[in-house]
Amino acid sequence: MEGIMDKSSYRLLQLLSLAWLACRPTCSSIATYGTIIPQSPLVEIGKEFTATCVLYKAAKATAEDIFWMLKNVTVPKEQYTKINDSAVSVTITITNETANWLFCKKKGSPSSLNLIQVIHGIILTKGYPPEKPMNLSCMAVQSGRRISSNVTCTWQPGTRDERLKTTYTLFGNLIVSNKSSNAHRSSGYIDFGTFPSFMELAMWVEVENKLGKVRSDILDIYASDLVKTNPPSDVNIISENNFSRTILVSWKHPIHVTYVTLKYNIRFCTVGSGEWTEVPPNDTESYKESFRLQYLKPDTEYVVQVRCMHHMGNGYWSDWSANTTARTPEDKPTSKPDLWRVVIPSQVKSERRVQVMCKDPVESNGRIRGYSIKIQDGNWETVAVNDSDLDSRSQERKIIPLYQIPWSDKRRGLIELKAWNSVGESPQASLVIPKLTEEPPSVESLSWFTQEGRLWVKWQPPNVIATGEPYRSEVTEYVLECVSVSDGAMDWQREHRHTRTAAIKGNLQKFIRYNISVYPMYSGWTGKPLTIAAFLEQGAPLEGPSVKVRRRGKNYAELEWMEIPLDKQRGFITNYTIFFITGGKEHSIVVSTDTYSYTVKRMASNSKYVVRVMASTVQGSTNSSDLSFNTLMYTPGQIEVIVVSVCISFLFSVVLTVLCIYKMDSIKKKIWPPVPDPSNSTIAKWSPDFPSKADTPKESALGDVSIAEVDVFDRKSLCEEDKAGLPLKKDKYLSEEHSSGIGGSSCLSSPHQSVSDSDEGGDEGQTTASTVQYSSVVASCGYKGQTPCPLPQSGSSQMPSFARSESTQPLLDSEEHPEGPGSHQRYLRNPYFGRLPGRNDSHSGDLEDLNQMEMKKQGLASRQFCPLEEDFQQTTPTEECQSPDGQPGSDPSYMPQLSGYRPQC
Amino acid sequence: MSGHVKNMYPQLSISQAARTLLSLLLVAAIDSVNAGVACRNQQCRSPIQRSSKLTRLIHMESVDLLKIYKASQGDMSELFCQMPNDIVPDPNISGLDPSERMLSIYSHCKAFLPHLKRVTEQQRDLQPPSSPLLNNLTTAQYRTSGLANQINCIYQTLFPNLPIPLEPVDGRTSIYPSQNVFQQKVYGCVVLKNFKELLSQITHELRTIKNQMCKSRTFAYTNALF
């Protein structure tokens, strides 16, 4: 039995569990554990709310197991009240933040799946009770010829958020009937069918939601007090010719008097002014349909509007009627024209030019058609005003230039002026132009300031004590003259004699410089002006100053700029700032406003600078365009010094060269002592092969010098062409090359060369070969820069020595080439001479004989002189005059000859 | 009456609570007599003035109403208005003193209301729904009802101790014989003509009453006491 129970219980539990799981999303199986009272309540925010959770038996729990949660937050135990073992209540204060869900839960048994089980839950609908509407007011407007049966009311609803659905109902209670209608949140209307004229009415609003109902204060009112009629109709203005200062306004009642007895209100203004003037209400309280406006301006167009309301002041004013305009008739001018003058300096000495001008009288009372002017004792002259010149309907009083006349500084005169229109003349205005020397004093001081967007000037009156002047000593008024610097536009205004501060009238522009002058007036006499420059508002200059470099040097630059034109300054220049940039670094210098040039010092030489000048006002600054320039490399004097020095040096060199050329002989003699010419010796005459004395000059030149010049291309000896210039060239060599040797030529010092030359011209000069004299200058160092060639056999002496050979025998091969073939290689630079060594090598056996033969032929050829062209001075003498085989003249090769061959002298 | 009560205070020697209770009962009794009428203003001139204005308004509208009626009845409309009709109340205000004349005004207003209502119903059958005549007839009823209530209030204010009869003085409106269209038209015209005449007389009477009763506050206050 027990086993059966266990089995059935298990199955039941299993079925219940399955059923619970199956219907958990849709069924409130948790309700079986208990319930919450009340269900889905409306709760008022700010109030306390109490809910009670009642456990069912199925919950298998006690009150101790119950706890409350507001959504996910557990309500503290302090707020619980245990009612009995199966019921617990909770009290919470509802706030805006209170969660909407309130759960009653119990702690589950440890064996259950969920440790916490929900018993029941309710949703809290939060809200406020309705608020009392305030300031209820109602209105009934005119509809057709009657008052509309709809009474419209407005009120101020509550300020709290309406969380709950709230209804507004407007009630209207009459003695004869009660009406109500649904309304909006702040307005509504009731249709009474017929407007309850002259009946008492009670109006109120009821506001209701689920948390309560509230009623506004009752508006007990007579229905006539709700009326707002249409504005008066058919408003008309009648202007009468003989009444230039009045107009008659008429209208019609908008509604019959039996409905509402009305009072009216009238306002008017001149066209374009927008400043309305209301007729005193007492004048239009009566029930009337016309009114005469008085104290108007003649020849002025007026706009009139009329409105009405209940004559007792109950109800509402109607809207204003539409604009109705009319013009009052003209009248003669009732005030003086505004006479003024401008003194223009004249180029004629002791004379001024006076421009007389005026403005229309303030009370012109019509279009001014002309002026009558009289200057001093002259006649009245008429100046007509064209229609195009002046439009009296405009509010602005234009300036009318009348006369411009020359006026001597010593002249005093009275100008009188009258204006006239179609009706009559104005009173007379007068102005005295005093002598230049008797102008009344000016005001003591003058200053300016801006306030509330207007330009004000402040002055102190002149300290006038003097009496007996032609003018009265008291100031009667002040004239403020304002001239725009930019366009020269001017205007003036008059101020009372007690005025010390005045705002400049007119349409002043920002950033424009104005010159304001204050003239004290002494009963028509114009005092000296005191002038000040002023701005309504200052700004940064419109453009920067124009900068240029006036001078620049090695370490400085003088900058110069022009003052910004006055109309572009847009303010008072406070200072200039000079910026100069070099190498990426910027430097600045601030200079005063009266500075227009500045020398920047300590600049780097030969450097590029970028310069700009910034002009500043109190409201901003503006830079000039950048100006680039380079500083100089030298100071101006430095260049002259260098040029002069170079020139002097050049001149010195030239002079020295000329002196050297002219004094070459003496210099040569000092450097190279004269050496006896062997060709002129008696021994030369002794030689049997020596030519006759008649040939001496030629042979003497060649006798001691064995020089051969070979033209590489035509094989013609240049020496032959230069025979005539030989002496000069010899001198040249001596002086320039500092070579030594007989005849002053290096060629002379190369006997080997002479031999080589004979090798070339051996065929031609063979007959005189035996008469060739050999000589050599033995130097301890190289010739013309060559490597010194020490004498192998005369190493004891470093000084150059002169040796002469008298032998006519051909040189031995060994003597000609003491250095061997290697020496040929040193000088193989001339291809012409390059082949000779090879030939020498191949025919070394026959060379001696051949040389001897050639040496015999050398007699004529070897006498040819070595060329001395300038080109050759660039090369080494050995190259110039070396033998065809390329061997340089070598002293050691001649040493054996010192004691051989026949004597030459 | 108040003065009379004052004189009785030492004689009766009743307690303060009893006097208060008596006053409340008296007020309740008056209210029960004037059931359905709430009178807020206890002054003299303004209510009479307002009623006078309302009367003038209704009179002006009644003139228009009669014109519209005649215009909407077709031919022979003038003839309809010249025929006699006994069931229409007499527009003449009767009475010797102001209270009687005031009560007569009230009674006439009340007496004309059912006739106006009947004419409206008859014309609703004869005129198209958009006819201005119907609207004006409704307005006339509405305003006359308001005027009657105002006269009631004035009467209570001026003569608080004189009761107002529950039924109108001229109670002949309860029996309406059936009428054909011709009779309806004649009836309507006579009603409106008499109604206009009534309003004219009310206007005159109210002006007179105002001059008599509201010369001074003292007089009005004294009247209120008695």
Chai-1 contact restraints between the chains, C-beta under 6 A:
chainA,res_idxA,chainB,res_idxB,connection_type,confidence,min_distance_angstrom,max_distance_angstrom,comment,restraint_id
A,I175,B,N149,contact,1.0,0.0,6.0,A-B,restraint_1
A,V176,B,S145,contact,1.0,0.0,6.0,A-B,restraint_2
A,V176,B,G146,contact,1.0,0.0,6.0,A-B,restraint_3
A,T194,B,T139,contact,1.0,0.0,6.0,A-B,restraint_4
A,T194,B,Y142,contact,1.0,0.0,6.0,A-B,restraint_5
A,S197,B,L57,contact,1.0,0.0,6.0,A-B,restraint_6
A,F198,B,R50,contact,1.0,0.0,6.0,A-B,restraint_7
A,F198,B,K53,contact,1.0,0.0,6.0,A-B,restraint_8
A,F198,B,L54,contact,1.0,0.0,6.0,A-B,restraint_9
A,M199,B,G146,contact,1.0,0.0,6.0,A-B,restraint_10
A,E200,B,R40,contact,1.0,0.0,6.0,A-B,restraint_11
A,T258,B,R56,contact,1.0,0.0,6.0,A-B,restraint_12
A,T258,B,L57,contact,1.0,0.0,6.0,A-B,restraint_13
A,T258,B,M60,contact,1.0,0.0,6.0,A-B,restraint_14
